[in-house]
Amino acid sequence: MTDHPELHPAEAYTVRLPDRPRPIVIIGTGGIVKDAHLPAYRKAGYPVWGLVNRTVARAQALADEYGIENVFGTVAEAVAQAPADAVYDIALMPEQYLDALGALPDGAPVLIQKPLGHTLEQGVELRDLCRRKGLIAAVNTQLRFAPYVEQARRLIAEGAIGEVYDMEVRVSVDTPWHLFPHVFGLERLEINMHSVHYLDLVRSFFGDPDSVSAVTVRHPAKDDVANTRSTILLRYRDRPLRVTVSTNHDHAFGPAHEESFIKWEGTEGAIRAQMGLLLDYPEGGPDALEIVRLADKAAGWQAVPFEGSWFPDAFIGSMGAVQRFAEGSVPTLPTSVDDVLHTMAVVEAAYASQEREGVPVTVPEEAEAR
Protein backbone atom coordinates (compact mmCIF):
# COMPACT_ATOMS: atom_id res chain seq x y z
CA MET A 1 0.00 0.00 0.00
CA THR A 2 1.31 3.46 -0.94
CA ASP A 3 2.63 5.52 1.96
CA HIS A 4 0.10 8.36 2.37
CA PRO A 5 -0.33 11.06 5.11
CA GLU A 6 -3.37 9.39 6.68
CA LEU A 7 -1.14 6.46 7.67
CA HIS A 8 0.94 8.73 9.93
CA PRO A 9 -1.43 10.76 12.15
CA ALA A 10 0.05 13.29 14.56
CA GLU A 11 0.52 12.05 18.10
CA ALA A 12 -1.74 14.83 19.41
CA TYR A 13 -4.73 13.19 17.67
CA THR A 14 -4.58 10.41 20.23
CA VAL A 15 -6.58 12.21 22.87
CA ARG A 16 -4.85 12.18 26.23
CA LEU A 17 -4.85 14.73 29.01
CA PRO A 18 -1.77 16.90 29.53
CA ASP A 19 0.61 15.81 32.28
CA ARG A 20 0.11 19.10 34.10
CA PRO A 21 -3.15 20.82 33.09
CA ARG A 22 -2.71 24.58 32.97
CA PRO A 23 -5.25 27.17 34.16
CA ILE A 24 -7.54 28.39 31.38
CA VAL A 25 -8.82 31.91 30.80
CA ILE A 26 -11.85 31.87 28.47
CA ILE A 27 -12.41 35.07 26.51
CA GLY A 28 -16.06 35.26 25.48
CA THR A 29 -19.05 33.56 27.09
CA GLY A 30 -21.42 32.88 24.22
CA GLY A 31 -23.41 29.76 23.47
CA ILE A 32 -20.42 27.67 22.35
CA VAL A 33 -18.73 28.26 25.70
CA LYS A 34 -21.84 27.28 27.64
CA ASP A 35 -22.65 24.26 25.45
CA ALA A 36 -19.18 22.89 24.70
CA HIS A 37 -16.10 24.54 26.23
CA LEU A 38 -17.16 24.53 29.86
CA PRO A 39 -18.83 21.08 29.84
CA ALA A 40 -15.74 19.64 28.12
CA TYR A 41 -13.28 21.21 30.52
CA ARG A 42 -15.32 20.11 33.53
CA LYS A 43 -15.43 16.55 32.16
CA ALA A 44 -11.66 16.52 31.57
CA GLY A 45 -10.80 18.20 34.84
CA TYR A 46 -9.15 21.19 33.15
CA PRO A 47 -8.98 24.10 35.63
CA VAL A 48 -10.82 27.18 34.34
CA TRP A 49 -9.26 30.12 36.17
CA GLY A 50 -11.34 32.94 34.75
CA LEU A 51 -13.95 34.21 32.29
CA VAL A 52 -13.85 37.42 30.26
CA ASN A 53 -16.86 39.12 28.70
CA ARG A 54 -17.75 42.76 28.15
CA THR A 55 -21.19 41.93 29.61
CA VAL A 56 -19.84 40.98 33.01
CA ALA A 57 -23.21 39.80 34.34
CA ARG A 58 -23.38 37.16 31.62
CA ALA A 59 -19.91 35.88 32.49
CA GLN A 60 -20.74 35.95 36.20
CA ALA A 61 -23.79 33.74 35.68
CA LEU A 62 -21.64 31.08 34.00
CA ALA A 63 -18.95 31.49 36.63
CA ASP A 64 -21.49 30.87 39.37
CA GLU A 65 -22.78 27.78 37.57
CA TYR A 66 -19.31 26.29 37.10
CA GLY A 67 -17.61 27.49 40.27
CA ILE A 68 -15.15 29.79 38.49
CA GLU A 69 -13.64 32.37 40.81
CA ASN A 70 -12.51 35.15 38.48
CA VAL A 71 -14.61 37.27 36.11
CA PHE A 72 -13.40 40.25 34.08
CA GLY A 73 -14.84 42.78 31.67
CA THR A 74 -11.70 43.15 29.51
CA VAL A 75 -8.84 40.96 28.35
CA ALA A 76 -6.30 43.41 29.78
CA GLU A 77 -7.81 43.08 33.26
CA ALA A 78 -7.66 39.29 33.08
CA VAL A 79 -4.08 39.22 31.78
CA ALA A 80 -2.95 41.53 34.58
CA GLN A 81 -4.04 38.99 37.20
CA ALA A 82 -3.85 35.63 35.42
CA PRO A 83 -1.25 32.99 36.34
CA ALA A 84 1.93 33.14 34.28
CA ASP A 85 1.27 29.69 32.80
CA ALA A 86 -2.34 30.40 31.76
CA VAL A 87 -3.76 29.18 28.47
CA TYR A 88 -6.07 31.68 26.75
CA ASP A 89 -9.18 30.31 25.03
CA ILE A 90 -10.62 32.88 22.60
CA ALA A 91 -14.29 32.19 21.87
CA LEU A 92 -15.26 35.38 20.03
CA MET A 93 -16.26 36.29 16.48
CA PRO A 94 -13.38 36.53 13.97
CA GLU A 95 -13.48 40.32 13.75
CA GLN A 96 -12.59 40.45 17.46
CA TYR A 97 -9.56 38.13 17.33
CA LEU A 98 -6.90 40.75 16.56
CA ASP A 99 -7.65 42.92 19.57
CA ALA A 100 -7.87 39.91 21.89
CA LEU A 101 -4.61 38.40 20.64
CA GLY A 102 -2.86 41.76 20.86
CA ALA A 103 -3.72 42.01 24.57
CA LEU A 104 -2.22 38.60 25.45
CA PRO A 105 1.23 38.16 26.99
CA ASP A 106 3.96 37.39 24.47
CA GLY A 107 4.66 33.66 24.26
CA ALA A 108 1.35 32.58 25.81
CA PRO A 109 -0.47 29.43 24.65
CA VAL A 110 -3.77 30.32 22.98
CA LEU A 111 -6.65 28.42 21.39
CA ILE A 112 -8.59 30.51 18.85
CA GLN A 113 -12.15 29.68 17.84
CA LYS A 114 -12.63 28.79 14.17
CA PRO A 115 -12.67 30.13 11.50
CA LEU A 116 -9.31 31.87 11.36
CA GLY A 117 -10.87 35.08 10.09
CA HIS A 118 -13.68 35.74 7.62
CA THR A 119 -11.19 35.71 4.73
CA LEU A 120 -7.75 34.35 3.93
CA GLU A 121 -6.39 37.89 4.12
CA GLN A 122 -7.62 38.17 7.71
CA GLY A 123 -6.13 34.75 8.47
CA VAL A 124 -2.71 35.91 7.28
CA GLU A 125 -2.97 39.00 9.49
CA LEU A 126 -3.80 36.83 12.50
CA ARG A 127 -0.97 34.41 11.77
CA ASP A 128 1.52 37.24 11.45
CA LEU A 129 0.41 38.73 14.78
CA CYS A 130 0.79 35.35 16.49
CA ARG A 131 4.31 35.04 15.07
CA ARG A 132 5.33 38.54 16.18
CA LYS A 133 4.14 37.84 19.71
CA GLY A 134 5.63 34.32 19.80
CA LEU A 135 2.27 32.84 20.77
CA ILE A 136 1.81 29.07 20.94
CA ALA A 137 -1.31 29.48 18.84
CA ALA A 138 -3.80 26.87 17.65
CA VAL A 139 -7.26 27.01 16.12
CA ASN A 140 -10.20 25.16 17.66
CA THR A 141 -10.97 23.00 14.61
CA GLN A 142 -12.31 20.47 17.02
CA LEU A 143 -13.98 18.05 14.60
CA ARG A 144 -10.49 16.59 14.16
CA PHE A 145 -10.84 15.33 17.75
CA ALA A 146 -14.44 14.04 17.71
CA PRO A 147 -14.40 10.55 19.28
CA TYR A 148 -15.68 8.80 16.14
CA VAL A 149 -13.09 10.63 14.03
CA GLU A 150 -10.36 9.63 16.45
CA GLN A 151 -11.32 5.96 16.07
CA ALA A 152 -11.67 6.22 12.29
CA ARG A 153 -8.25 7.87 12.08
CA ARG A 154 -6.73 5.04 14.10
CA LEU A 155 -8.33 2.33 11.96
CA ILE A 156 -7.25 3.98 8.71
CA ALA A 157 -3.68 4.42 9.99
CA GLU A 158 -3.63 0.72 10.90
CA GLY A 159 -4.62 -0.15 7.33
CA ALA A 160 -8.01 -1.58 8.33
CA ILE A 161 -9.66 -0.52 5.05
CA GLY A 162 -6.60 -0.57 2.82
CA GLU A 163 -5.76 2.43 0.65
CA VAL A 164 -8.40 5.15 0.94
CA TYR A 165 -9.70 6.22 -2.46
CA ASP A 166 -12.90 8.07 -1.49
CA MET A 167 -13.99 10.41 1.32
CA GLU A 168 -17.47 11.87 1.43
CA VAL A 169 -19.07 14.28 3.87
CA ARG A 170 -22.82 14.71 3.46
CA VAL A 171 -25.05 16.93 5.56
CA SER A 172 -28.72 17.50 4.72
CA VAL A 173 -30.50 19.00 7.73
CA ASP A 174 -32.74 21.88 8.81
CA THR A 175 -30.33 24.23 10.57
CA PRO A 176 -31.99 26.65 13.02
CA TRP A 177 -30.07 29.79 12.10
CA HIS A 178 -32.00 31.83 14.68
CA LEU A 179 -29.86 30.14 17.33
CA PHE A 180 -26.80 31.83 15.79
CA PRO A 181 -27.84 35.49 15.45
CA HIS A 182 -24.25 36.54 14.74
CA VAL A 183 -24.44 34.95 11.26
CA PHE A 184 -27.17 37.26 10.01
CA GLY A 185 -25.68 39.80 7.67
CA LEU A 186 -22.47 37.88 6.98
CA GLU A 187 -21.44 37.90 3.33
CA ARG A 188 -19.98 34.41 3.70
CA LEU A 189 -21.76 31.81 5.75
CA GLU A 190 -21.90 28.13 4.87
CA ILE A 191 -18.35 27.36 3.79
CA ASN A 192 -16.65 29.83 6.11
CA MET A 193 -18.63 29.02 9.27
CA HIS A 194 -19.65 25.38 8.76
CA SER A 195 -18.00 23.44 5.94
CA VAL A 196 -14.67 24.81 7.13
CA HIS A 197 -14.88 21.94 9.65
CA TYR A 198 -15.04 19.35 6.87
CA LEU A 199 -12.39 20.97 4.68
CA ASP A 200 -10.11 21.10 7.70
CA LEU A 201 -10.89 17.47 8.52
CA VAL A 202 -10.03 16.37 4.99
CA ARG A 203 -6.70 18.20 5.20
CA SER A 204 -5.96 16.50 8.52
CA PHE A 205 -6.13 13.15 6.71
CA PHE A 206 -4.75 13.80 3.22
CA GLY A 207 -2.92 17.12 3.39
CA ASP A 208 -3.51 20.06 1.08
CA PRO A 209 -5.53 19.50 -2.10
CA ASP A 210 -4.13 20.62 -5.42
CA SER A 211 -7.34 22.41 -6.45
CA VAL A 212 -10.90 23.10 -5.34
CA SER A 213 -14.21 23.29 -7.20
CA ALA A 214 -17.32 24.59 -5.45
CA VAL A 215 -20.90 25.72 -5.81
CA THR A 216 -22.44 27.53 -2.84
CA VAL A 217 -25.86 29.19 -2.96
CA ARG A 218 -28.50 30.84 -0.79
CA HIS A 219 -32.13 29.84 -0.23
CA PRO A 220 -34.53 31.89 -2.41
CA ALA A 221 -36.87 32.61 0.51
CA LYS A 222 -34.19 33.41 3.14
CA ASP A 223 -32.93 36.90 2.46
CA ASP A 224 -31.41 37.32 5.92
CA VAL A 225 -28.76 34.58 5.58
CA ALA A 226 -26.07 34.11 2.96
CA ASN A 227 -25.08 30.85 1.27
CA THR A 228 -26.59 27.82 3.03
CA ARG A 229 -25.96 24.95 0.56
CA SER A 230 -22.61 23.90 -0.87
CA THR A 231 -20.98 21.19 -2.92
CA ILE A 232 -17.19 21.17 -2.80
CA LEU A 233 -14.79 18.89 -4.67
CA LEU A 234 -11.17 18.57 -3.57
CA ARG A 235 -8.69 17.28 -6.14
CA TYR A 236 -5.50 15.39 -5.28
CA ARG A 237 -3.53 15.30 -8.51
CA ASP A 238 -1.25 12.35 -7.76
CA ARG A 239 -3.88 10.07 -6.19
CA PRO A 240 -7.01 8.30 -7.47
CA LEU A 241 -8.81 9.99 -4.59
CA ARG A 242 -12.28 11.55 -4.74
CA VAL A 243 -13.21 13.93 -1.93
CA THR A 244 -16.66 15.53 -1.79
CA VAL A 245 -18.35 17.76 0.76
CA SER A 246 -22.08 18.27 0.22
CA THR A 247 -24.12 20.36 2.64
CA ASN A 248 -27.75 21.43 2.63
CA HIS A 249 -28.95 23.39 5.66
CA ASP A 250 -32.41 23.97 4.12
CA HIS A 251 -33.81 20.43 4.31
CA ALA A 252 -36.97 21.43 6.19
CA PHE A 253 -39.03 18.38 5.28
CA GLY A 254 -38.81 16.34 8.46
CA PRO A 255 -36.26 13.89 9.84
CA ALA A 256 -37.06 10.89 7.62
CA HIS A 257 -34.38 11.70 5.04
CA GLU A 258 -32.00 13.90 7.00
CA GLU A 259 -28.34 12.93 6.64
CA SER A 260 -25.18 13.78 8.55
CA PHE A 261 -22.20 11.52 7.96
CA ILE A 262 -18.54 11.12 7.02
CA LYS A 263 -17.58 8.08 4.95
CA TRP A 264 -14.17 6.74 3.98
CA GLU A 265 -13.91 3.99 1.35
CA GLY A 266 -10.77 1.95 0.79
CA THR A 267 -9.48 -0.98 -1.22
CA GLU A 268 -10.23 -3.38 1.65
CA GLY A 269 -13.27 -1.86 3.34
CA ALA A 270 -15.14 1.26 4.38
CA ILE A 271 -15.88 3.31 7.51
CA ARG A 272 -18.95 5.45 8.13
CA ALA A 273 -19.39 7.92 10.99
CA GLN A 274 -22.76 9.46 11.73
CA MET A 275 -22.55 12.96 13.21
CA GLY A 276 -25.65 12.89 15.37
CA LEU A 277 -25.14 16.42 16.65
CA LEU A 278 -26.47 17.97 13.43
CA LEU A 279 -29.64 15.86 13.31
CA ASP A 280 -32.44 17.82 14.99
CA TYR A 281 -29.93 20.39 16.28
CA PRO A 282 -29.47 21.34 19.11
CA GLU A 283 -31.04 18.23 20.67
CA GLY A 284 -29.11 16.00 18.28
CA GLY A 285 -29.56 12.42 17.17
CA PRO A 286 -27.48 9.30 17.75
CA ASP A 287 -23.81 9.09 16.82
CA ALA A 288 -22.54 5.91 15.19
CA LEU A 289 -19.32 4.48 13.78
CA GLU A 290 -19.33 1.40 11.56
CA ILE A 291 -16.84 -0.56 9.50
CA VAL A 292 -17.25 -3.16 6.77
CA ARG A 293 -14.42 -5.30 5.40
CA LEU A 294 -14.44 -6.81 1.94
CA ALA A 295 -12.79 -9.95 3.29
CA ASP A 296 -15.86 -10.47 5.49
CA LYS A 297 -18.50 -8.70 3.43
CA ALA A 298 -21.18 -11.20 4.41
CA ALA A 299 -20.92 -10.01 8.01
CA GLY A 300 -22.04 -6.57 6.89
CA TRP A 301 -21.39 -3.30 8.68
CA GLN A 302 -20.09 -3.77 12.23
CA ALA A 303 -20.31 -1.21 15.01
CA VAL A 304 -17.03 0.26 16.26
CA PRO A 305 -17.15 1.25 19.96
CA PHE A 306 -16.23 4.77 21.06
CA GLU A 307 -17.07 7.08 23.94
CA GLY A 308 -18.40 10.62 23.80
CA SER A 309 -19.58 12.90 21.00
CA TRP A 310 -18.48 15.94 18.97
CA PHE A 311 -20.00 18.25 21.62
CA PRO A 312 -18.49 18.46 24.16
CA ASP A 313 -15.79 15.76 23.96
CA ALA A 314 -13.93 17.02 20.89
CA PHE A 315 -13.15 20.21 22.80
CA ILE A 316 -11.21 18.15 25.32
CA GLY A 317 -8.89 17.05 22.53
CA SER A 318 -8.42 20.47 20.91
CA MET A 319 -7.53 22.14 24.22
CA GLY A 320 -5.46 19.12 25.21
CA ALA A 321 -3.38 19.35 22.03
CA VAL A 322 -2.37 22.94 22.84
CA GLN A 323 -1.52 22.13 26.43
CA ARG A 324 0.39 18.95 25.56
CA PHE A 325 2.46 20.80 22.96
CA ALA A 326 3.13 23.69 25.36
CA GLU A 327 4.41 21.29 28.01
CA GLY A 328 6.47 19.31 25.49
CA SER A 329 4.68 15.97 25.78
CA VAL A 330 3.85 15.88 22.03
CA PRO A 331 6.29 16.99 19.31
CA THR A 332 3.86 18.78 16.98
CA LEU A 333 0.72 20.91 17.16
CA PRO A 334 -1.37 19.78 14.16
CA THR A 335 -3.99 22.52 14.66
CA SER A 336 -1.46 25.35 14.78
CA VAL A 337 -2.39 28.69 13.23
CA ASP A 338 0.22 28.05 10.54
CA ASP A 339 -1.47 24.76 9.60
CA VAL A 340 -5.07 25.99 9.74
CA LEU A 341 -4.16 28.95 7.55
CA HIS A 342 -3.96 26.30 4.80
CA THR A 343 -7.58 25.39 5.57
CA MET A 344 -8.49 29.04 5.09
CA ALA A 345 -6.70 28.93 1.73
CA VAL A 346 -8.98 26.03 0.74
CA VAL A 347 -12.03 28.03 1.89
CA GLU A 348 -10.87 31.02 -0.15
CA ALA A 349 -10.35 28.81 -3.21
CA ALA A 350 -13.88 27.44 -2.83
CA TYR A 351 -15.38 30.93 -2.86
CA ALA A 352 -13.19 31.88 -5.82
CA SER A 353 -14.44 28.81 -7.67
CA GLN A 354 -18.04 29.85 -7.01
CA GLU A 355 -17.37 33.33 -8.37
CA ARG A 356 -15.84 31.95 -11.55
CA GLU A 357 -18.95 29.83 -12.11
CA GLY A 358 -17.14 26.82 -13.54
CA VAL A 359 -16.32 26.01 -17.14
CA PRO A 360 -18.85 27.43 -19.60
CA VAL A 361 -20.78 24.84 -21.59
CA THR A 362 -20.55 25.39 -25.33
CA VAL A 363 -22.28 23.39 -28.02
CA PRO A 364 -20.62 23.48 -31.43
CA GLU A 365 -22.74 24.86 -34.21
CA GLU A 366 -23.71 22.49 -36.96
CA ALA A 367 -21.19 22.61 -39.76
CA GLU A 368 -22.46 24.38 -42.85
CA ALA A 369 -23.29 22.13 -45.75
CA ARG A 370 -20.62 22.21 -48.41
Buried (B, 14 or more C-beta within 10 A) or exposed (E): EEEBBBBEBBBBBBBBBBEEBBBBBBBBBBEBBBBBBBBBBEEBEBEBBBBBBEEBEBBBBBBEEBEBEBBBEBBEBBBEEBEEEBBBBBBBEBEBBBEBBEBBBEEBBBBBBBBBBBBBEBBBBBBEBBEEBEBBBBBBBBBBBBBBBBBBBBBBBEBBBBBBBBBBBBBBBBBEBEEBEEBEEBEBBBBBBBBBBBBBBBBBBBEBBEEBBBBBBBBEEEEEBBBBBBBBBBEBEEBEBBBBBBBBBBBEEEEEEBBBBBBBBBEBBBBBBBBBBBBBBEEBBEBBBBBBBEEEEEEEBEEBEBEBBBBBBBBBBBBBBBBBBBBEBBEEBBBBBBBBBBBBBBBBBBBEBBEEEEEEEEEEEEEEEE
